[in-house]
Amino acid sequence: MLVMNADWDDLKTVLYLVREASLAGAGTALGINYTTVARRVARAEQALDTILFERLADGYRATEAGRRVAEYAAEMEARELSLMRVLQGGDKRLSGALVVTAPQLLIGPYVAPVMARFNATHPEVNLHIKASNELVDLTRREADLAVRISRDPGDALMGVRVSEQQTASFAAPAWATRLAGGAETVVDWIVYERFQDVPKAALARFPKSRVVMTCDDMAAMVGAAVAGLGLVRMPMFLGRVTPGLVQVPALDPAPYADIWVVGHRDVWPSARVAAFRDMLVPHFRAHRADFVA
């Protein structure tokens, strides 16, 4: 029964310190500073009359008791999150916070126009857009609605596929003229770090193709292409909406992951989520021609 004397915030801090393995990491995850993490852990130990962490020169290490407390705290957190999702899903108000996440490069041409209409129609909703290429955790309520480029929205989620996609090759206009020289043309490529070779189909057409730059970010690759450094394989919408790029015949259009609008099934019925979704989905579908040949 000692656990009843422990504050939930303190138990939750124990959980995050076990997860993150450092005071700084736990503090960042919880949105507090590391001294507050240390103070909460000490308070939990006092309330439970148990040592939860060994204090070592290189940080905190959970004891067996600390790991057990973290396990129970994780169950408590999951129940808390479930309750909050269910309550949010039943919320019929068109006011309050709404968090939407989308890949950065989709926001300007496709999400921002919907944001403008939504703000004008529902001024009492506080709309927060998270621009991220990472998959935020909708189960943990890191966002209420997500635009995702994916082949599968996930088992715990509700999803609407708004468009299929294709990729193709794009470059500055001068490259279109150069490629007219045929198979003997030396073709420079800018490639993503996960796929560091010239696409095989491009090599078949232009055997003298070569990689001149490797990037870890598509926005950087687009900038390099606009500057004329070489060709980039990219989603068709991106090449089409970027001034200074044209589609070039090094690659035929090829299938790419679809675009989905997804949300957790508990949150999906929320009035705010439904209202934004009802504007966003038709907007994407109206621009389907941007995404495919």
Legacy VTK file of the C-alpha trace (Angstrom):
# vtk DataFile Version 3.0
C-alpha trace
ASCII
DATASET POLYDATA
POINTS 293 float
0.000 0.000 0.000
3.033 2.246 0.098
2.465 3.014 -3.579
-0.626 5.002 -2.623
1.675 7.539 -0.958
3.587 8.139 -4.192
2.555 10.974 -6.481
1.706 9.954 -10.072
4.064 12.575 -11.507
6.870 11.053 -9.440
6.096 7.505 -10.561
5.893 8.683 -14.146
9.313 10.290 -13.749
10.713 6.978 -12.521
9.284 5.348 -15.653
10.885 7.890 -17.971
14.234 7.716 -16.219
14.229 3.943 -16.755
13.240 4.442 -20.405
15.696 7.220 -21.210
18.549 6.037 -18.949
19.605 9.597 -18.076
18.310 12.552 -16.107
18.638 14.803 -19.148
16.818 12.354 -21.433
13.975 11.875 -18.965
13.717 15.625 -18.479
13.522 16.257 -22.213
10.821 13.606 -22.657
8.771 15.045 -19.794
9.407 18.712 -20.561
11.137 19.422 -17.247
14.746 20.055 -16.240
17.053 17.356 -14.952
17.082 18.714 -11.388
13.311 18.284 -11.252
13.749 14.692 -12.446
16.236 14.013 -9.634
13.948 15.655 -7.075
10.907 13.639 -8.176
12.843 10.363 -8.092
14.072 11.111 -4.575
10.519 11.922 -3.527
9.244 8.633 -5.011
11.938 6.696 -3.148
10.962 8.399 0.093
7.254 7.711 -0.431
7.899 4.063 -1.290
10.667 3.649 1.294
12.693 1.881 -1.423
15.863 2.643 -3.384
14.846 2.794 -7.046
18.153 3.827 -8.644
21.831 3.426 -7.953
23.658 6.738 -8.248
26.765 6.026 -10.294
29.495 8.235 -11.691
28.041 7.865 -15.198
24.384 8.285 -14.232
21.423 6.524 -12.635
20.927 2.759 -12.913
17.578 1.235 -11.991
17.426 -1.317 -9.208
15.121 -4.302 -9.400
12.574 -2.291 -7.424
12.992 0.612 -9.838
12.297 -1.631 -12.813
9.206 -3.042 -11.132
7.885 0.428 -10.365
8.509 1.404 -13.997
6.540 -1.626 -15.223
3.525 -0.686 -13.108
3.874 2.976 -14.039
3.871 2.017 -17.740
0.552 0.220 -17.232
-0.824 3.241 -15.422
0.344 5.550 -18.195
-1.245 3.340 -20.858
-4.573 3.461 -18.997
-4.295 7.220 -18.631
-3.593 7.654 -22.348
-6.472 5.340 -23.242
-8.867 7.324 -21.052
-7.747 10.645 -22.537
-8.117 9.323 -26.105
-11.618 8.020 -25.428
-12.674 11.289 -23.832
-11.227 13.240 -26.751
-12.969 10.997 -29.276
-16.308 11.804 -27.664
-15.662 15.550 -27.600
-18.228 17.303 -29.806
-16.839 20.826 -29.327
-15.371 22.789 -32.218
-13.058 24.612 -29.856
-9.820 23.817 -28.052
-6.556 22.332 -29.275
-6.016 20.278 -32.425
-2.570 18.918 -33.291
-1.910 17.836 -36.883
1.380 16.437 -38.141
2.575 16.165 -41.733
5.828 15.760 -43.676
7.475 19.134 -44.095
7.405 19.155 -47.886
3.655 18.472 -48.049
2.648 21.303 -45.737
3.185 24.327 -47.975
1.327 23.214 -51.108
-1.318 20.906 -49.608
-1.863 21.334 -45.857
-1.429 25.104 -45.478
-4.400 25.997 -47.752
-6.624 23.747 -45.624
-5.263 25.361 -42.460
-6.306 28.778 -43.761
-9.848 27.606 -44.554
-10.136 25.738 -41.267
-9.002 28.720 -39.197
-11.536 30.939 -40.962
-14.350 28.426 -40.458
-13.494 27.337 -36.899
-11.730 30.269 -35.216
-12.138 28.804 -31.728
-9.979 25.781 -32.543
-6.309 26.286 -31.663
-4.601 24.542 -34.583
-1.028 23.339 -34.022
0.923 21.916 -36.979
3.918 19.661 -36.366
6.165 19.585 -39.425
7.970 16.266 -39.173
9.113 13.420 -41.378
9.186 11.185 -38.300
6.186 9.032 -37.409
4.827 10.664 -34.269
3.122 8.318 -31.829
-0.621 8.800 -32.132
-1.238 6.245 -29.377
0.662 8.519 -26.997
-1.335 11.535 -28.220
1.667 13.258 -29.771
-0.766 14.375 -32.492
-4.473 14.042 -33.157
-4.314 13.611 -36.925
-1.424 12.760 -39.246
-0.674 13.000 -42.930
1.604 10.064 -43.690
3.467 8.744 -46.684
3.132 5.043 -46.067
2.184 1.670 -47.496
0.187 0.781 -44.365
-1.339 3.208 -41.815
-0.960 0.798 -38.872
-3.261 -1.595 -37.018
-4.217 0.793 -34.194
-5.127 3.593 -36.569
-8.042 4.630 -38.722
-6.951 5.777 -42.152
-8.114 7.261 -45.440
-5.887 6.877 -48.481
-6.044 10.220 -50.263
-3.732 9.558 -53.199
-1.333 7.057 -54.671
2.082 8.445 -55.620
4.821 8.047 -58.204
8.430 9.141 -58.380
10.324 10.433 -61.414
13.541 12.263 -62.262
13.726 16.061 -62.028
16.449 18.611 -62.647
17.123 22.218 -63.627
16.003 22.972 -67.227
19.570 22.979 -68.570
19.757 19.243 -67.865
16.816 18.569 -70.183
18.859 20.016 -73.026
21.947 18.010 -72.073
20.052 14.724 -71.892
18.988 15.216 -75.499
22.593 14.304 -76.344
21.735 10.639 -75.787
23.467 7.715 -74.131
26.947 9.277 -74.230
25.885 12.138 -71.949
27.647 12.273 -68.590
24.763 12.607 -66.145
25.284 13.835 -62.588
23.028 12.519 -59.825
22.188 13.755 -56.343
21.153 10.755 -54.238
19.677 10.077 -50.818
22.063 8.520 -48.297
19.943 5.363 -47.920
20.117 4.718 -51.681
23.584 5.832 -52.663
23.764 4.421 -56.187
22.524 5.770 -59.494
19.099 4.195 -60.190
19.559 1.106 -62.383
16.979 2.251 -64.918
18.877 5.514 -65.346
22.149 3.658 -65.870
20.536 1.601 -68.606
19.669 4.792 -70.505
22.729 6.827 -69.599
25.658 4.498 -68.810
27.908 7.437 -67.951
25.734 8.460 -65.021
27.583 9.177 -61.769
26.844 10.271 -58.202
28.128 13.764 -57.452
26.405 14.394 -54.131
24.824 12.364 -51.315
22.327 14.003 -48.940
20.401 13.009 -45.839
17.526 15.422 -46.457
15.186 15.801 -49.418
14.933 19.585 -49.039
18.713 19.785 -49.444
18.532 17.563 -52.526
15.859 19.805 -54.043
18.011 22.874 -53.419
21.005 21.219 -55.063
18.909 20.239 -58.075
17.531 23.759 -58.492
21.141 25.010 -58.423
21.847 22.749 -61.389
24.127 20.246 -59.646
22.354 17.222 -61.084
19.284 15.019 -61.304
17.184 13.854 -58.370
14.656 11.040 -58.124
11.794 12.485 -56.082
8.029 12.239 -55.613
6.297 13.756 -58.613
4.383 16.327 -56.576
7.622 17.742 -55.237
9.224 18.166 -58.623
6.064 19.705 -60.002
5.550 22.288 -57.247
9.214 23.359 -57.067
10.077 26.380 -59.251
13.218 25.807 -61.266
12.756 22.068 -61.767
11.441 20.134 -64.755
10.805 16.445 -65.238
13.606 14.852 -67.290
13.558 11.511 -69.158
16.186 9.670 -67.143
13.559 7.627 -65.274
9.997 6.625 -66.079
7.419 7.330 -63.344
7.484 4.517 -60.766
5.188 3.593 -57.849
5.895 5.175 -54.459
4.235 4.981 -51.033
0.682 6.329 -50.839
-0.489 9.410 -48.972
-2.802 8.719 -46.041
-4.672 10.785 -43.488
-4.682 8.765 -40.262
-5.656 9.025 -36.621
-6.017 6.767 -33.616
-9.345 4.955 -33.744
-10.275 6.326 -30.278
-9.698 9.938 -31.370
-11.082 9.625 -34.925
-14.709 10.573 -33.993
-13.681 13.856 -32.278
-15.527 16.832 -33.756
-12.297 18.809 -34.235
-10.527 15.892 -35.899
-13.500 15.149 -38.138
-13.882 18.791 -39.171
-10.257 19.129 -40.211
-10.268 15.723 -41.896
-13.398 16.616 -43.873
-11.527 19.556 -45.394
-8.140 17.893 -45.788
-9.149 14.690 -47.563
-11.086 16.353 -50.436
-8.285 18.887 -50.882
-5.703 16.153 -51.418
-7.997 14.210 -53.710
-8.679 17.309 -55.800
-4.917 17.525 -56.443
-4.437 13.839 -57.282
-2.990 14.758 -60.682
0.014 16.323 -58.902
1.065 12.959 -57.507
0.900 10.655 -60.512
1.764 10.810 -64.201
LINES 1 294
293 0 1 2 3 4 5 6 7 8 9 10 11 12 13 14 15 16 17 18 19 20 21 22 23 24 25 26 27 28 29 30 31 32 33 34 35 36 37 38 39 40 41 42 43 44 45 46 47 48 49 50 51 52 53 54 55 56 57 58 59 60 61 62 63 64 65 66 67 68 69 70 71 72 73 74 75 76 77 78 79 80 81 82 83 84 85 86 87 88 89 90 91 92 93 94 95 96 97 98 99 100 101 102 103 104 105 106 107 108 109 110 111 112 113 114 115 116 117 118 119 120 121 122 123 124 125 126 127 128 129 130 131 132 133 134 135 136 137 138 139 140 141 142 143 144 145 146 147 148 149 150 151 152 153 154 155 156 157 158 159 160 161 162 163 164 165 166 167 168 169 170 171 172 173 174 175 176 177 178 179 180 181 182 183 184 185 186 187 188 189 190 191 192 193 194 195 196 197 198 199 200 201 202 203 204 205 206 207 208 209 210 211 212 213 214 215 216 217 218 219 220 221 222 223 224 225 226 227 228 229 230 231 232 233 234 235 236 237 238 239 240 241 242 243 244 245 246 247 248 249 250 251 252 253 254 255 256 257 258 259 260 261 262 263 264 265 266 267 268 269 270 271 272 273 274 275 276 277 278 279 280 281 282 283 284 285 286 287 288 289 290 291 292
